[in-house]
Amino acid sequence: MKEKENLYEILSLPNFSEFSEIKSRYKQLIKQSHPDKGGDREVFQRIKKSYDYLKEPDLKLEYDRNLKCK
């Protein structure tokens, strides 16, 4: 994943989305991009890494704070 990629953009969500929105969108995207279903492995990995980061409340809070500072 590129350092400056916006995790919300990877999940096609607005910045500062709630966890329920993140989880729902993740489930949709992961099904569409799964390599076993003909999806792109790199896109699948970027989606998974974004979700894994944003699902952790402390990491999400820190990430959101950093977004506000930009």
N, C-alpha and C positions, 0 to 999 in steps of 0.2 A: 504494500500500500504506500502511495506517495505520502510524504510527510505532511503536506499542506492540504490534502484532500479533506473536504468537509464530510464528516461521518453522516450527517443528516442528508446531504445531497446524494450520497451513495445509496441511501435507503429511499430516495425520492420523497423526502419529508421536509417540512419547514423547520428552521432552527428552533430549538427549545421545545420540541414535541414531547408529549407525555409518554410514559413508558407503555401504556396500553396501545397507543398509536404505533410506537416503534415495534412492539411485538407483533401486532397484526400485519404491518407492512412487511416485516421480516419473513413471516410465514408465507406470504404471497410471493415475495421475490425469490425465496430459497427454492420453492417448488418450480418456479419458472426457469431458474438458472442452474438447477442441479445438473452436473455433468452426466449422470446416468440417464437423464431425460433429454439429452442433446444440448444442454446449456454450456456456456463458456466457463471453464474451470477458474480462470482468473477473476471473472465477475463474481462467481460463487464465493471465492475466497475473500474478496473485498467486502461483500455483503455480510458474510459470517464474522469477519474481524470487526466490522463496524458495530454489529449487533452485540458481539461479545464485550465490547468496550462500553457501549451505552446501556447495557442491561445492569451494570454494576452501579448502584446509586452514588457512591462516592466518586467514581470516575466520571460519571455523567455530570455531576454537579461541578466538578473541576473543569471539565470540557466546556460546559455552558458558561462558566465564569470567564474562561479564556476567550470564548467567542464574543462575549460582551465587550471585552477589552480591545478587540480588533477594530 
